[in-house]
Amino acid sequence: MVRALAAVAAVVTVAAGLAVRAGADGAFAKYAGSALYTVLLCTLVAFCAPRARPVVVASTALGLSWAVEFAQLTGVPAELSAHSTAARLVLGSTFNAPDLLWYAVGAAAAWSVHAGARRLAPR
């Protein structure tokens, strides 16, 4: 059941990201996309580790988001992104310090939804 909910949440998150890109621009779109990137990672972590506690899921996703952002300082993601749309979507290309905060916002939002859903789930 957890995997099914995580899969649905992943699809909803991608749809939300596409909607933000289509309907907004500027700082709102950029930082909403950053937060949603971490939310998507949370759904994928929850899918892969369905018994993990919400704080572990959110912390893992946040750590992965930060690792990808800091990897952008090396230039490797930029090089890969120049040759692959998938790499550009997953790895980005340019380090942007404010993204670190917005990843934390996404992790906190996903944690709160995940923790709330676990409290409401029948035992």
C-alpha positions as CSV (number, residue, x, y, z in Angstrom):
1,M,0.0,0.0,0.0
2,V,2.8,2.4,0.8
3,R,4.5,1.8,-2.5
4,A,1.2,2.5,-4.4
5,L,0.7,5.7,-2.5
6,A,4.3,6.8,-3.1
7,A,4.0,6.1,-6.8
8,V,0.8,8.2,-7.0
9,A,2.5,10.9,-5.0
10,A,5.4,10.8,-7.4
11,V,3.1,11.3,-10.4
12,V,1.2,14.1,-8.7
13,T,4.5,15.8,-7.8
14,V,5.7,15.6,-11.4
15,A,2.4,17.0,-12.6
16,A,2.7,19.8,-10.1
17,G,6.2,20.6,-11.3
18,L,5.0,20.7,-15.0
19,A,2.1,22.9,-14.0
20,V,4.4,25.3,-12.2
21,R,6.7,25.4,-15.3
22,A,3.8,26.0,-17.6
23,G,1.9,28.5,-15.5
24,A,4.5,30.5,-13.6
25,D,7.9,32.1,-14.2
26,G,10.7,33.9,-12.3
27,A,11.7,33.2,-8.8
28,F,8.5,31.5,-7.8
29,A,8.8,28.9,-10.6
30,K,12.5,28.3,-9.9
31,Y,12.2,27.8,-6.2
32,A,8.9,25.9,-6.3
33,G,10.7,23.5,-8.8
34,S,13.6,23.1,-6.3
35,A,11.2,22.3,-3.5
36,L,9.2,19.9,-5.7
37,Y,12.5,18.2,-6.7
38,T,13.1,17.2,-3.1
39,V,9.4,16.2,-2.7
40,L,9.8,13.9,-5.7
41,L,13.0,12.4,-4.1
42,C,11.0,11.8,-0.9
43,T,8.4,9.9,-2.9
44,L,11.1,7.8,-4.5
45,V,12.8,7.0,-1.2
46,A,9.4,6.1,0.3
47,F,8.8,3.8,-2.7
48,C,12.1,2.1,-2.3
49,A,12.0,1.9,1.5
50,P,8.3,1.7,2.4
51,R,8.9,1.0,6.1
52,A,11.2,3.9,6.6
53,R,10.1,6.6,9.1
54,P,9.1,9.9,7.6
55,V,12.0,11.7,9.1
56,V,14.4,9.2,7.5
57,V,12.7,9.5,4.1
58,A,12.8,13.3,4.3
59,S,16.4,13.4,5.5
60,T,17.6,11.0,2.8
61,A,15.9,13.0,0.1
62,L,17.3,16.3,1.5
63,G,20.8,14.8,1.6
64,L,20.5,13.6,-2.0
65,S,19.2,17.0,-3.1
66,W,22.1,18.8,-1.4
67,A,24.6,16.3,-2.8
68,V,23.4,17.0,-6.3
69,E,23.5,20.8,-5.7
70,F,27.0,20.7,-4.3
71,A,28.1,18.4,-7.2
72,Q,27.2,21.2,-9.5
73,L,30.3,23.0,-8.2
74,T,32.5,20.4,-9.9
75,G,31.2,21.1,-13.4
76,V,30.4,17.4,-14.0
77,P,26.6,17.9,-14.0
78,A,27.0,20.8,-16.4
79,E,29.0,18.7,-18.8
80,L,26.5,15.8,-18.6
81,S,23.5,18.2,-18.9
82,A,25.0,19.7,-22.1
83,H,24.6,16.2,-23.7
84,S,21.4,14.9,-22.1
85,T,18.0,16.3,-21.3
86,A,17.6,13.6,-18.6
87,A,20.8,14.6,-16.9
88,R,19.8,18.3,-17.1
89,L,16.5,17.4,-15.4
90,V,18.1,15.2,-12.7
91,L,21.4,16.9,-12.1
92,G,20.9,20.5,-13.1
93,S,24.0,22.4,-14.2
94,T,24.7,25.5,-12.1
95,F,25.1,25.8,-8.3
96,N,22.6,28.1,-6.7
97,A,22.9,28.5,-2.9
98,P,19.2,29.5,-2.3
99,D,18.2,26.1,-3.8
100,L,19.6,24.5,-0.6
101,L,17.0,26.3,1.5
102,W,14.2,25.4,-0.9
103,Y,15.2,21.7,-0.9
104,A,14.8,21.9,2.9
105,V,11.3,23.4,2.4
106,G,10.4,20.6,0.1
107,A,11.7,18.0,2.5
108,A,9.8,19.6,5.4
109,A,6.5,19.6,3.4
110,A,6.9,16.0,2.3
111,W,7.8,15.0,5.9
112,S,4.6,16.6,7.2
113,V,2.4,14.9,4.6
114,H,4.1,11.6,5.1
115,A,4.0,11.8,8.9
116,G,0.3,12.8,8.8
117,A,-0.6,10.0,6.4
118,R,1.1,7.5,8.7
119,R,-0.8,8.8,11.7
120,L,-4.1,8.4,9.8
121,A,-3.4,5.0,8.4
122,P,-5.3,2.1,9.9
123,R,-3.0,-0.1,12.0
